[in-house]
Amino acid sequence: MAVAALFASPLLFIFTTIVFNDHLMIALLSLATIFAHRSLCAVRKTGAPTRHDMLATGLLLGLAILAKYVAALFAVALVLVAVLRREYRPIFRTPI
C-alpha cells in the first residue's frame, strides 16, 4: 500500500527529475539524523548518550556544514530540542 502511494505521489516525479546540487549535504544530514536519534533515544532510556553516536553525529554534522552552511540550522534545531525537552537535558551534563 505504501509503495502504491509513493508511486502515485507527484513528489516522486519531482524528486527524480530535478538534479539537486545539495546531494552531499542531504546525505550527510540524513546520516547525522540517524545517529542523533540513536543518541537521544539512549539519553531517554539510560540518562546518558552513547559516545560513538554523539561523535558520529558531530562529525557528520560538521561535514554537512562544510558542504553547505545551511546545515547549521539543523545543529540549531538539535540544540533547541535538547533545551526544550526535559528528558533530553542530561545530554548537556555528559562530557564526551
C-alpha angles and dihedrals in degrees: 000000000000091000091053091050090049094052092045092054118099088217089073090062093045094051095044097048102043120073110225115208091201095068094123093051092046092050093047093046090049091055091044089052091054093051093042090053091050090049094048091048089053090051090052093048103038105014094243132073122239112256099226093048092052092048092047091050092051094046095047092043091050092051090048090052090051089051092052128350093224087079088075087079088067089056090051090050092052091051091048091051091051092047099044099043113070096208092059098050094093087072088079092056094056116083115205 
